[in-house]
Amino acid sequence: MGQVLSRLNHVTCYLDDIVIASSNQEKHETILEEVSQRLERHNIRVNTSKCSFMEASVEYLGYKVDADGLHSIKEKI
């Protein structure tokens, strides 16, 4: 996954998880389209029932990521 999505700004990949962070909806949609095209070219499928799109914040690897940055989750400390 890291090689397939390498050199894409605002895209983080950890194992089989993909996180896209962008400053606005238009940029997010553009990046999402590029990610989708790369996955399709490499014959990688996603389980859409496990996907979340256009979220203002996400909890990931014990942190909350949002527009204000990276925050520890109190329950995980």
Backbone atoms as SQL, in Angstrom:
CREATE TABLE atoms (id INTEGER PRIMARY KEY, chain TEXT, resi INTEGER, resn TEXT, atom TEXT, x REAL, y REAL, z REAL);
INSERT INTO atoms VALUES
  (1, 'A', 1, 'MET', 'N', 0.822, -1.188, 0.000),
  (2, 'A', 1, 'MET', 'CA', 0.000, 0.000, 0.000),
  (3, 'A', 1, 'MET', 'C', 0.871, 1.258, 0.000),
  (4, 'A', 2, 'GLY', 'N', 1.942, 1.199, 0.772),
  (5, 'A', 2, 'GLY', 'CA', 2.827, 2.359, 0.826),
  (6, 'A', 2, 'GLY', 'C', 3.418, 2.709, -0.523),
  (7, 'A', 3, 'GLN', 'N', 3.788, 1.700, -1.295),
  (8, 'A', 3, 'GLN', 'CA', 4.356, 1.947, -2.620),
  (9, 'A', 3, 'GLN', 'C', 3.293, 2.441, -3.595),
  (10, 'A', 4, 'VAL', 'N', 2.109, 1.889, -3.519),
  (11, 'A', 4, 'VAL', 'CA', 1.024, 2.282, -4.424),
  (12, 'A', 4, 'VAL', 'C', 0.649, 3.742, -4.203),
  (13, 'A', 5, 'LEU', 'N', 0.655, 4.182, -2.951),
  (14, 'A', 5, 'LEU', 'CA', 0.212, 5.542, -2.634),
  (15, 'A', 5, 'LEU', 'C', 1.367, 6.496, -2.341),
  (16, 'A', 6, 'SER', 'N', 2.576, 6.083, -2.666),
  (17, 'A', 6, 'SER', 'CA', 3.730, 6.936, -2.388),
  (18, 'A', 6, 'SER', 'C', 3.655, 8.241, -3.179),
  (19, 'A', 7, 'ARG', 'N', 4.244, 9.255, -2.588),
  (20, 'A', 7, 'ARG', 'CA', 4.339, 10.582, -3.200),
  (21, 'A', 7, 'ARG', 'C', 3.004, 11.287, -3.391),
  (22, 'A', 8, 'LEU', 'N', 1.996, 10.866, -2.668),
  (23, 'A', 8, 'LEU', 'CA', 0.728, 11.588, -2.677),
  (24, 'A', 8, 'LEU', 'C', 0.678, 12.460, -1.424),
  (25, 'A', 9, 'ASN', 'N', 0.614, 13.773, -1.623),
  (26, 'A', 9, 'ASN', 'CA', 0.515, 14.678, -0.482),
  (27, 'A', 9, 'ASN', 'C', -0.822, 14.490, 0.221),
  (28, 'A', 10, 'HIS', 'N', -0.810, 14.638, 1.531),
  (29, 'A', 10, 'HIS', 'CA', -2.011, 14.576, 2.365),
  (30, 'A', 10, 'HIS', 'C', -2.571, 13.170, 2.506),
  (31, 'A', 11, 'VAL', 'N', -1.802, 12.139, 2.116),
  (32, 'A', 11, 'VAL', 'CA', -2.245, 10.754, 2.222),
  (33, 'A', 11, 'VAL', 'C', -1.273, 9.999, 3.125),
  (34, 'A', 12, 'THR', 'N', -1.832, 9.335, 4.135),
  (35, 'A', 12, 'THR', 'CA', -1.047, 8.507, 5.037),
  (36, 'A', 12, 'THR', 'C', -1.563, 7.082, 4.948),
  (37, 'A', 13, 'CYS', 'N', -0.645, 6.158, 4.880),
  (38, 'A', 13, 'CYS', 'CA', -1.022, 4.756, 4.764),
  (39, 'A', 13, 'CYS', 'C', -0.297, 3.980, 5.862),
  (40, 'A', 14, 'TYR', 'N', -1.061, 3.186, 6.606),
  (41, 'A', 14, 'TYR', 'CA', -0.486, 2.325, 7.639),
  (42, 'A', 14, 'TYR', 'C', -1.125, 0.958, 7.476),
  (43, 'A', 15, 'LEU', 'N', -0.311, -0.030, 7.140),
  (44, 'A', 15, 'LEU', 'CA', -0.785, -1.369, 6.805),
  (45, 'A', 15, 'LEU', 'C', -1.845, -1.268, 5.705),
  (46, 'A', 16, 'ASP', 'N', -3.103, -1.568, 6.018),
  (47, 'A', 16, 'ASP', 'CA', -4.124, -1.481, 4.971),
  (48, 'A', 16, 'ASP', 'C', -5.084, -0.309, 5.185),
  (49, 'A', 17, 'ASP', 'N', -4.695, 0.632, 6.061),
  (50, 'A', 17, 'ASP', 'CA', -5.520, 1.815, 6.318),
  (51, 'A', 17, 'ASP', 'C', -4.995, 2.996, 5.516),
  (52, 'A', 18, 'ILE', 'N', -5.920, 3.773, 4.984),
  (53, 'A', 18, 'ILE', 'CA', -5.570, 4.975, 4.228),
  (54, 'A', 18, 'ILE', 'C', -6.276, 6.150, 4.885),
  (55, 'A', 19, 'VAL', 'N', -5.518, 7.180, 5.236),
  (56, 'A', 19, 'VAL', 'CA', -6.098, 8.391, 5.814),
  (57, 'A', 19, 'VAL', 'C', -5.735, 9.551, 4.898),
  (58, 'A', 20, 'ILE', 'N', -6.749, 10.308, 4.504),
  (59, 'A', 20, 'ILE', 'CA', -6.559, 11.477, 3.658),
  (60, 'A', 20, 'ILE', 'C', -6.936, 12.707, 4.469),
  (61, 'A', 21, 'ALA', 'N', -6.032, 13.656, 4.578),
  (62, 'A', 21, 'ALA', 'CA', -6.295, 14.900, 5.298),
  (63, 'A', 21, 'ALA', 'C', -6.113, 16.056, 4.320),
  (64, 'A', 22, 'SER', 'N', -7.115, 16.904, 4.229),
  (65, 'A', 22, 'SER', 'CA', -7.026, 18.026, 3.301),
  (66, 'A', 22, 'SER', 'C', -7.681, 19.254, 3.911),
  (67, 'A', 23, 'SER', 'N', -7.413, 20.394, 3.298),
  (68, 'A', 23, 'SER', 'CA', -7.894, 21.657, 3.865),
  (69, 'A', 23, 'SER', 'C', -9.310, 22.029, 3.432),
  (70, 'A', 24, 'ASN', 'N', -9.790, 21.436, 2.349),
  (71, 'A', 24, 'ASN', 'CA', -11.153, 21.741, 1.910),
  (72, 'A', 24, 'ASN', 'C', -11.737, 20.572, 1.117),
  (73, 'A', 25, 'GLN', 'N', -13.021, 20.643, 0.868),
  (74, 'A', 25, 'GLN', 'CA', -13.716, 19.538, 0.215),
  (75, 'A', 25, 'GLN', 'C', -13.238, 19.317, -1.216),
  (76, 'A', 26, 'GLU', 'N', -12.989, 20.376, -1.948),
  (77, 'A', 26, 'GLU', 'CA', -12.542, 20.245, -3.340),
  (78, 'A', 26, 'GLU', 'C', -11.200, 19.521, -3.423),
  (79, 'A', 27, 'LYS', 'N', -10.268, 19.920, -2.578),
  (80, 'A', 27, 'LYS', 'CA', -8.952, 19.274, -2.548),
  (81, 'A', 27, 'LYS', 'C', -9.097, 17.813, -2.113),
  (82, 'A', 28, 'HIS', 'N', -9.951, 17.573, -1.131),
  (83, 'A', 28, 'HIS', 'CA', -10.177, 16.221, -0.638),
  (84, 'A', 28, 'HIS', 'C', -10.701, 15.317, -1.756),
  (85, 'A', 29, 'GLU', 'N', -11.661, 15.801, -2.513),
  (86, 'A', 29, 'GLU', 'CA', -12.223, 15.018, -3.615),
  (87, 'A', 29, 'GLU', 'C', -11.184, 14.727, -4.686),
  (88, 'A', 30, 'THR', 'N', -10.315, 15.688, -4.968),
  (89, 'A', 30, 'THR', 'CA', -9.247, 15.494, -5.951),
  (90, 'A', 30, 'THR', 'C', -8.276, 14.405, -5.483),
  (91, 'A', 31, 'ILE', 'N', -7.871, 14.474, -4.228),
  (92, 'A', 31, 'ILE', 'CA', -6.958, 13.474, -3.679),
  (93, 'A', 31, 'ILE', 'C', -7.629, 12.106, -3.637),
  (94, 'A', 32, 'LEU', 'N', -8.880, 12.066, -3.238),
  (95, 'A', 32, 'LEU', 'CA', -9.623, 10.809, -3.175),
  (96, 'A', 32, 'LEU', 'C', -9.729, 10.164, -4.555),
  (97, 'A', 33, 'GLU', 'N', -9.924, 10.967, -5.569),
  (98, 'A', 33, 'GLU', 'CA', -9.986, 10.451, -6.942),
  (99, 'A', 33, 'GLU', 'C', -8.641, 9.843, -7.355),
  (100, 'A', 34, 'GLU', 'N', -7.550, 10.502, -7.022),
  (101, 'A', 34, 'GLU', 'CA', -6.225, 9.982, -7.344),
  (102, 'A', 34, 'GLU', 'C', -5.959, 8.679, -6.602),
  (103, 'A', 35, 'VAL', 'N', -6.327, 8.613, -5.333),
  (104, 'A', 35, 'VAL', 'CA', -6.165, 7.385, -4.556),
  (105, 'A', 35, 'VAL', 'C', -6.973, 6.264, -5.197),
  (106, 'A', 36, 'SER', 'N', -8.210, 6.546, -5.550),
  (107, 'A', 36, 'SER', 'CA', -9.075, 5.542, -6.178),
  (108, 'A', 36, 'SER', 'C', -8.483, 5.029, -7.484),
  (109, 'A', 37, 'GLN', 'N', -7.950, 5.928, -8.293),
  (110, 'A', 37, 'GLN', 'CA', -7.344, 5.530, -9.564),
  (111, 'A', 37, 'GLN', 'C', -6.130, 4.640, -9.341),
  (112, 'A', 38, 'ARG', 'N', -5.294, 4.989, -8.384),
  (113, 'A', 38, 'ARG', 'CA', -4.108, 4.165, -8.116),
  (114, 'A', 38, 'ARG', 'C', -4.493, 2.776, -7.607),
  (115, 'A', 39, 'LEU', 'N', -5.471, 2.728, -6.718),
  (116, 'A', 39, 'LEU', 'CA', -5.909, 1.430, -6.211),
  (117, 'A', 39, 'LEU', 'C', -6.476, 0.579, -7.346),
  (118, 'A', 40, 'GLU', 'N', -7.234, 1.195, -8.216),
  (119, 'A', 40, 'GLU', 'CA', -7.808, 0.465, -9.355),
  (120, 'A', 40, 'GLU', 'C', -6.712, -0.047, -10.292),
  (121, 'A', 41, 'ARG', 'N', -5.717, 0.781, -10.578),
  (122, 'A', 41, 'ARG', 'CA', -4.607, 0.369, -11.452),
  (123, 'A', 41, 'ARG', 'C', -3.856, -0.830, -10.895),
  (124, 'A', 42, 'HIS', 'N', -3.803, -0.932, -9.575),
  (125, 'A', 42, 'HIS', 'CA', -3.085, -2.035, -8.934),
  (126, 'A', 42, 'HIS', 'C', -4.027, -3.154, -8.506),
  (127, 'A', 43, 'ASN', 'N', -5.257, -3.072, -8.959),
  (128, 'A', 43, 'ASN', 'CA', -6.253, -4.118, -8.701),
  (129, 'A', 43, 'ASN', 'C', -6.484, -4.335, -7.200),
  (130, 'A', 44, 'ILE', 'N', -6.490, -3.236, -6.444),
  (131, 'A', 44, 'ILE', 'CA', -6.753, -3.282, -5.013),
  (132, 'A', 44, 'ILE', 'C', -8.179, -2.814, -4.780),
  (133, 'A', 45, 'ARG', 'N', -8.925, -3.616, -4.043),
  (134, 'A', 45, 'ARG', 'CA', -10.318, -3.287, -3.752),
  (135, 'A', 45, 'ARG', 'C', -10.458, -2.869, -2.301),
  (136, 'A', 46, 'VAL', 'N', -11.437, -2.014, -2.046),
  (137, 'A', 46, 'VAL', 'CA', -11.712, -1.584, -0.678),
  (138, 'A', 46, 'VAL', 'C', -13.087, -2.079, -0.261),
  (139, 'A', 47, 'ASN', 'N', -13.229, -2.315, 1.026),
  (140, 'A', 47, 'ASN', 'CA', -14.515, -2.704, 1.585),
  (141, 'A', 47, 'ASN', 'C', -15.213, -1.413, 2.012),
  (142, 'A', 48, 'THR', 'N', -16.152, -0.944, 1.207),
  (143, 'A', 48, 'THR', 'CA', -16.779, 0.353, 1.468),
  (144, 'A', 48, 'THR', 'C', -17.546, 0.387, 2.784),
  (145, 'A', 49, 'SER', 'N', -17.950, -0.776, 3.299),
  (146, 'A', 49, 'SER', 'CA', -18.646, -0.778, 4.589),
  (147, 'A', 49, 'SER', 'C', -17.703, -0.416, 5.736),
  (148, 'A', 50, 'LYS', 'N', -16.399, -0.518, 5.509),
  (149, 'A', 50, 'LYS', 'CA', -15.413, -0.149, 6.518),
  (150, 'A', 50, 'LYS', 'C', -14.834, 1.246, 6.285),
  (151, 'A', 51, 'CYS', 'N', -15.298, 1.935, 5.252),
  (152, 'A', 51, 'CYS', 'CA', -14.767, 3.248, 4.894),
  (153, 'A', 51, 'CYS', 'C', -15.603, 4.371, 5.490),
  (154, 'A', 52, 'SER', 'N', -14.937, 5.466, 5.790),
  (155, 'A', 52, 'SER', 'CA', -15.597, 6.706, 6.196),
  (156, 'A', 52, 'SER', 'C', -15.082, 7.793, 5.274),
  (157, 'A', 53, 'PHE', 'N', -15.978, 8.616, 4.803),
  (158, 'A', 53, 'PHE', 'CA', -15.597, 9.673, 3.876),
  (159, 'A', 53, 'PHE', 'C', -16.008, 11.036, 4.429),
  (160, 'A', 54, 'MET', 'N', -15.189, 12.034, 4.166),
  (161, 'A', 54, 'MET', 'CA', -15.476, 13.432, 4.472),
  (162, 'A', 54, 'MET', 'C', -15.758, 13.667, 5.966),
  (163, 'A', 55, 'GLU', 'N', -14.993, 13.035, 6.820),
  (164, 'A', 55, 'GLU', 'CA', -15.151, 13.195, 8.268),
  (165, 'A', 55, 'GLU', 'C', -14.363, 14.418, 8.736),
  (166, 'A', 56, 'ALA', 'N', -14.904, 15.148, 9.700),
  (167, 'A', 56, 'ALA', 'CA', -14.205, 16.302, 10.258),
  (168, 'A', 56, 'ALA', 'C', -13.074, 15.869, 11.186),
  (169, 'A', 57, 'SER', 'N', -13.206, 14.673, 11.780),
  (170, 'A', 57, 'SER', 'CA', -12.148, 14.138, 12.630),
  (171, 'A', 57, 'SER', 'C', -12.221, 12.618, 12.592),
  (172, 'A', 58, 'VAL', 'N', -11.077, 11.996, 12.883),
  (173, 'A', 58, 'VAL', 'CA', -11.022, 10.536, 12.955),
  (174, 'A', 58, 'VAL', 'C', -10.185, 10.128, 14.163),
  (175, 'A', 59, 'GLU', 'N', -10.543, 8.987, 14.733),
  (176, 'A', 59, 'GLU', 'CA', -9.709, 8.384, 15.762),
  (177, 'A', 59, 'GLU', 'C', -8.880, 7.314, 15.078),
  (178, 'A', 60, 'TYR', 'N', -7.565, 7.425, 15.249),
  (179, 'A', 60, 'TYR', 'CA', -6.662, 6.552, 14.505),
  (180, 'A', 60, 'TYR', 'C', -5.423, 6.277, 15.331),
  (181, 'A', 61, 'LEU', 'N', -5.128, 5.023, 15.550),
  (182, 'A', 61, 'LEU', 'CA', -3.938, 4.588, 16.288),
  (183, 'A', 61, 'LEU', 'C', -3.821, 5.250, 17.654),
  (184, 'A', 62, 'GLY', 'N', -4.958, 5.411, 18.334),
  (185, 'A', 62, 'GLY', 'CA', -4.948, 5.972, 19.676),
  (186, 'A', 62, 'GLY', 'C', -4.947, 7.477, 19.737),
  (187, 'A', 63, 'TYR', 'N', -5.137, 8.135, 18.607),
  (188, 'A', 63, 'TYR', 'CA', -5.166, 9.588, 18.556),
  (189, 'A', 63, 'TYR', 'C', -6.418, 10.066, 17.835),
  (190, 'A', 64, 'LYS', 'N', -6.794, 11.293, 18.136),
  (191, 'A', 64, 'LYS', 'CA', -7.849, 11.960, 17.383),
  (192, 'A', 64, 'LYS', 'C', -7.156, 12.957, 16.458),
  (193, 'A', 65, 'VAL', 'N', -7.469, 12.887, 15.188),
  (194, 'A', 65, 'VAL', 'CA', -6.887, 13.781, 14.197),
  (195, 'A', 65, 'VAL', 'C', -8.009, 14.668, 13.674),
  (196, 'A', 66, 'ASP', 'N', -7.796, 15.997, 13.744),
  (197, 'A', 66, 'ASP', 'CA', -8.794, 16.933, 13.245),
  (198, 'A', 66, 'ASP', 'C', -8.096, 18.173, 12.702),
  (199, 'A', 67, 'ALA', 'N', -8.868, 19.191, 12.404),
  (200, 'A', 67, 'ALA', 'CA', -8.311, 20.411, 11.820),
  (201, 'A', 67, 'ALA', 'C', -7.319, 21.105, 12.749),
  (202, 'A', 68, 'ASP', 'N', -7.432, 20.862, 14.049),
  (203, 'A', 68, 'ASP', 'CA', -6.530, 21.486, 15.016),
  (204, 'A', 68, 'ASP', 'C', -5.269, 20.676, 15.271),
  (205, 'A', 69, 'GLY', 'N', -5.180, 19.482, 14.673),
  (206, 'A', 69, 'GLY', 'CA', -3.973, 18.689, 14.815),
  (207, 'A', 69, 'GLY', 'C', -4.223, 17.310, 15.390),
  (208, 'A', 70, 'LEU', 'N', -3.218, 16.807, 16.081),
  (209, 'A', 70, 'LEU', 'CA', -3.199, 15.458, 16.635),
  (210, 'A', 70, 'LEU', 'C', -3.386, 15.544, 18.142),
  (211, 'A', 71, 'HIS', 'N', -4.363, 14.777, 18.679),
  (212, 'A', 71, 'HIS', 'CA', -4.674, 14.835, 20.107),
  (213, 'A', 71, 'HIS', 'C', -4.720, 13.417, 20.678),
  (214, 'A', 72, 'SER', 'N', -4.178, 13.262, 21.865),
  (215, 'A', 72, 'SER', 'CA', -4.268, 11.974, 22.554),
  (216, 'A', 72, 'SER', 'C', -5.714, 11.738, 22.973),
  (217, 'A', 73, 'ILE', 'N', -6.137, 10.503, 22.940),
  (218, 'A', 73, 'ILE', 'CA', -7.471, 10.139, 23.413),
  (219, 'A', 73, 'ILE', 'C', -7.316, 9.729, 24.872),
  (220, 'A', 74, 'LYS', 'N', -8.027, 10.406, 25.777),
  (221, 'A', 74, 'LYS', 'CA', -7.862, 10.183, 27.210),
  (222, 'A', 74, 'LYS', 'C', -8.056, 8.735, 27.613),
  (223, 'A', 75, 'GLU', 'N', -9.012, 8.034, 26.990),
  (224, 'A', 75, 'GLU', 'CA', -9.281, 6.643, 27.328),
  (225, 'A', 75, 'GLU', 'C', -8.116, 5.728, 26.955),
  (226, 'A', 76, 'LYS', 'N', -7.265, 6.152, 26.050),
  (227, 'A', 76, 'LYS', 'CA', -6.148, 5.325, 25.574),
  (228, 'A', 76, 'LYS', 'C', -4.865, 5.561, 26.376),
  (229, 'A', 77, 'ILE', 'N', -4.867, 6.601, 27.220),
  (230, 'A', 77, 'ILE', 'CA', -3.672, 6.928, 27.989),
  (231, 'A', 77, 'ILE', 'C', -3.613, 6.075, 29.239);
